[in-house]
């Protein structure tokens, strides 16, 4: 997906502000235009990951032209940030990993004690970190 971002001009004494109109409450900033765009990508990914984790729907982006019609963004700079939704997918994937036997035994013991599968235990611990 490609999310349009609106960038408020920065200067020597203030940062470039970024708003993602399709994602309510998603905003960022940067000291330079490039930094503002990079930070916007992180903000969008975090916003989408939070919505996905909460079981919400990922909003489809509108076109820049649609957003430019909003007088709130008059004079702002526009850019588009590509986001790979596959990287945020919760679709299960089979993986093959190699671990020392002692580590695997500890994982299995902890998983069993918490009533989880090995995969479920690892996933929960990583998401909680």
Protein Blocks (a to p, Z undefined) as FASTA:
>chain_A
ZZddddddddfkbccddddfklghiacddfbfklmmmmmmmmmmmmmmmmmmnopacddd
ddfklmmmpmklgoiacddddddfklmpcbdcdddddddfklmmmmmmmmmmnopafklm
mmmmmmmZZ
